[in-house]
Amino acid sequence: MNLHRSEISRRWAAILARLKETRHIIALSVFLILSMWYLFGAVNITIPTVISLLYIFKYQQAFRLRDVLRISLRMTVLCGAAIVCWVNLPLCILGNLAVPLGLVYSLSDRFTPKAYYIYVMEFVFLEMLPVSGSAILTRFFALFYGLLVFAAAFYCYARRAKRRRHYGTVRKGMKTLATQLENRALGTPDDGLAQTLATLCAHMSHVVYTSRNTRFLATGYGKINYLFLLFFQRMAYCLAHFFPAGQTLAPQDASYLRQLSCLLAALETKLDPPHSQQLLRRLQFLQDTCALSSPAGTEAMAEALALLVDALEEMAHTPMDQAMTHWPLLSEERKTLDGLFQFHRFQSRFAIRLAVVLCLSFTFVYLTQWPFAYWYPMTVFLMLMPYAEESAARINNRVLGNLLGLLMTALLLSLFHSLPAYVFLVALMTCLMYYVPLTSTSMSTYGTCYGMILAILLVDIRLAIGLRLAYVAMAAVTAWTANRFLFPITEPGQVRDSLQTLLETDARMLAELQEMLSSNSSRHSFRQYLIRSNMLTQEMETLLAGSPSTAAHTLLLHLLPLQRKLSTELELLASYVHDHPGRFLPEQRGELRTLFSSLQKTLQALEQGSSPAPVPAPLPSLSKEQVYFHTLLSNCVETLEDTRALLLCRFACAERAGLISCSH
């Protein structure tokens, strides 16, 4: 009995916690639906859904007026495009091809696959209920009203939660790293702190990547996150190599790590420039008065802490929204019109698939003019996702959710028969929709019930249920067919492509290293390859998270940690070569270029699926002052040899799994 009561208490606490978490979303959604229904009529009832979803996607970010205005302008243009699509059939076909195609291609890619979603959803939902004449102006007013409510709610939440891009991930990283340093100094286990730091680094890579625009790699905010990202990666590497877990440290090393831990713990709460400058002076004093027992470890720590100093100084004078014009985007990274028809690209394949499906479904609506025919394109849009596996799950959820929603509708409408009761049910379904997870079957169930209650205001319930079933069945068949035959993107295929791209990216980083040794060129290309490597690793980890254990899965579980280690070692080597050009004699530069060229050829052979020779063992002769660089170089060669051996010994099972095409 006590156990049963405890379980009830636990579940009730979870319900209350979820309500507390979603109450502002529910309040906004109910207010929008009821006020828009009253002010602008049922023909604009789809706008609250779009605005609510926009708020869900954005409320955890910092409020910036420029971003809100940019979003509002884009959504206003899309509202006009949705209206134009109903002028005649040619414009319907052209608009439903061009708008989704342009939105998906320009906003999404393999690392941000759903950036298109809210804007294409707005286009679809506004096109579902066409307007003409004076109702066009009413629709624009309704959209402006919704955007104004969104901006007000967004601003109020940002003020209350104090979310002004206060570098929350960086602060968490400081706290995690400080705890890890303290544990190493005491000789206690990490308890997963290294993995926590790796997860934070993955998130920071995503922040840097999403701060880019069409011409430059990052904004000031992205640049500062990039510097902190490198700091965390270097510190993680330094701890793993020079102070491995479980090792008894020398007293001076333990003392150094303990003092550094205290300093980083203070930075967690005093990261802002006025306070951080005092901590920088403490950091400089620590470096001047204390040293590690290993010369290589001392230099490794100095290289990492130099980045911390750079990041804190950049925070003091770099505007967060300023484009980093000295970090130009590589031409291969830019989205051009001819790239739309490169069908091997992720965004091109999905853009074409979504555009064709929406064009066909809305053309069907235009030609038939059947009642509630807009349920067909709406449902097929909600079912169609970039990956075939995710789309299949969405199809199942939507079909099951619609069936349950229809049963719920029939039950509720047998009990309630008045307009005030219908308004109450609409508000109740809205609360339930935003209480449950967005992609769940429950969300689809409550959404179906919400739509059906509005539908029975116009037609008989039996006709509405029959039409809903027919349109959902049509949408499921359409989405399944498109995912199977129209430029499909599958998770195994994406993993295979990501692995080859990852090896190619490593090879390009080695090519950049050779270029730095020849001319001491800038590092802006190397930065982009490093971020790409991090994003590819993160993408593959995400794809593997829910996949069954196969030969490919096992291969990548062993390979991805090696790839993270290799990319960090290449970054450290590149930084050393760029920052200390005077430490290398001409003959040493030649030997290093030869070595890096050999390593590059090894990676290129692995990318092509062939069997390269073992990585050359002899390293260039370096002076005693270059012991840190020699350690890095030796570790890098060892990591690449481990990668080569792992891929070669698993080529057979990887080939059987379709992960890589072998030619050895």
Secondary structure, 3 states (H helix, E strand, C coil): CHHHHHHHHHHHHHHHHHHHHHHHHHHHHHHHHHHHHHHHCHHHCCHHHHHHHHHHHHCCCCCCHHHHHHHHHHHHHHHHHHHHCCCCHHHHHHHHHHHHHHHHHHHCCCCCCCCCHHHHHHHHHHHHCCCCCHHHHHHHHHHHHHHHHHHHHHHHHHHHHCCCCCCHHHHHHHHHHHHHHHHHHHCCCCCCHHHHHHHHHHHHHHHHHHCCCCCECCEHHHHHHHHHHHHHHHHHHHHHHHCCCCCCCCHHHHHHHHHHHHHHHHHHHCCCHHHHHHHHHHHHHHHHHCCCCCHHHHHHHHHHHHHHHHHHHHHHHCCCCCECCCCECCHHHCCCHHHHHCCCCHHHHHHHHHHHHHHHHHHHHHHHCCCCCCHHHHHHHHHCCCCHHHHHHHHHHHHHHHHHHHHHHHHHHCCCCCHHHHHHHHHHHHHHHHHCCCCCHHHHHHHHHHHHHHHCCCCCHHHHHHHHHHHHHHHHHHHHHHHHHCCCCCHHHHHHHHHHHHHHHHHHHHHHHHHHHHHCCCCHHHHHHHHHHHHHHHHHHHHHHCCCCCHHHHHHHHHHHHHHHHHHHHHHHHHHHHHCHHHCCHHHHHHHHHHHHHHHHHHHHHHHCCCCCCCCCCCCCCCHHHHHHHHHHHHHHHHHHHHHHHHHHCHHHHHHCCCCCCCC
